[in-house]
Amino acid sequence: MAVTVRILGADRLQVDLDQLDETVITALKKGVKEAAEAVRDDTKQTVARNTGHLQENVDIRYEQEGLTAEIGWFDDQSYYATFLENGTRSRPAQPALGPALERERGRYRARLTDEVKRVLR
């Protein structure tokens, strides 16, 4: 079972991406990449370090040509990340990915806006 979060860029736009200038799309991709890397790096800093496996294996997958990013653990050996994120009956949650995403949530729109403004100037 993978533990992941998704950062979406294209889905929030109300215009047809085919009608956007390629420089705007490139700027959006850059903003999504920066946000995904921030969540990944924050997660690496705060995830439980029992063996170091989760810290070393949190990763990013890009879809929709870079307009969607999925951050989390994708390998079978990281199955226990879900237990740390959500807790169990006998152990309280020690979330890292969820809080990292929440910290980025407030910066995400500004990242995308800043990147688009840069190319439109």
Secondary structure, DSSP 8 states (H G I E B T S, - for coil): --EEEEEESGGG--S-GGGS-HHHHHHHHHHHHHHHHHHHHHHHHHS--SSSHHHHH-EEEEEGGGTEEEEEE-SGGGTTHHHHHH--SSS----SHHHHHHHHHHHHHHHHHHHHHHHH-
